[in-house]
Amino acid sequence: MIFLQDGRLGVLAAALGNGEIQLFSVPHPESLKKDSDNVTVINLAPILRTSRSSSQVPLVMDWGCVSTNEEMIAVGYDSGK
């Protein structure tokens, strides 16, 4: 899994109401700096973004391993496609 390199905790997949699917690489908490109030706020930029489908809203998403070197994300939309 390429996304888990360099001290990353994992990958967050988001199905958005505007039709986009975005992937975010989440850093490990130990690699983050806290401010003076002991609060940690991070702004994640997507590492992958699908093109938007304005007429379709994603309702369900599943992430699975096809083989040891391949992963797949399957998305179901409200249109049934």
Phi and psi in degrees as a GROMACS rama.xvg file:
@    title "Ramachandran Plot"
@    xaxis  label "Phi"
@    yaxis  label "Psi"
@TYPE xy
-67.4337  -28.5187  ILE-2
-71.4819  -17.9743  PHE-3
-93.7461  10.7407  LEU-4
-81.3644  166.895  GLN-5
60.668  40.9356  ASP-6
71.6157  28.8067  GLY-7
-88.1488  144.202  ARG-8
-76.2025  -37.4387  LEU-9
170.015  -162.175  GLY-10
-125.533  135.882  VAL-11
-108.538  124.922  LEU-12
-104.438  132.483  ALA-13
-125.634  129.291  ALA-14
-100.586  114.055  ALA-15
-98.0262  154.003  LEU-16
-66.2359  -16.149  GLY-17
-87.6028  5.15498  ASN-18
98.185  -8.41495  GLY-19
-83.0453  152.181  GLU-20
-116.079  128.487  ILE-21
-127.637  144.446  GLN-22
-113.666  137.467  LEU-23
-125.201  135.308  PHE-24
-88.0965  119.867  SER-25
-97.8601  119.909  VAL-26
-71.3601  154.492  PRO-27
-69.3056  138.202  HIS-28
-55.9944  -31.8025  PRO-29
-68.9856  -18.6471  GLU-30
-89.9086  -1.82764  SER-31
-96.4574  148.747  LEU-32
-98.0035  141.446  LYS-33
-101.292  151.751  LYS-34
-82.996  -173.42  ASP-35
-64.7906  -22.5249  SER-36
-92.2189  10.88  ASP-37
63.693  34.7153  ASN-38
-113.067  138.011  VAL-39
-116.601  123.491  THR-40
-126.532  128.007  VAL-41
-124.554  147.344  ILE-42
-113.19  107.147  ASN-43
-88.8569  132.827  LEU-44
-99.6758  140.727  ALA-45
-64.9895  138.159  PRO-46
-92.1443  -13.911  ILE-47
-151.129  135.517  LEU-48
-138.307  128.066  ARG-49
-83.3547  162.878  THR-50
-71.4426  147.752  SER-51
-77.6266  140.576  ARG-52
-118.177  95.8404  SER-53
-64.7465  -23.903  SER-54
-93.0627  -2.98452  SER-55
-128.064  139.232  GLN-56
-114.117  126.694  VAL-57
-69.5145  130.384  PRO-58
-106.423  -31.5345  LEU-59
-144.631  147.178  VAL-60
-143.102  140.738  MET-61
-136.78  139.465  ASP-62
-116.677  122.934  TRP-63
-138.038  161.606  GLY-64
-96.8016  121.886  CYS-65
-81.6475  -43.7597  VAL-66
-151.824  -173.808  SER-67
-66.9574  -21.3135  THR-68
-111.098  -0.942965  ASN-69
-129.439  138.634  GLU-70
-127.437  154.697  GLU-71
-138.584  142.894  MET-72
-114.814  125.128  ILE-73
-109.907  134.33  ALA-74
-125.994  133.66  VAL-75
-108.199  131.425  GLY-76
-106.084  163.971  TYR-77
-65.9644  -14.912  ASP-78
-84.925  -8.46563  SER-79
88.4047  0.792328  GLY-80
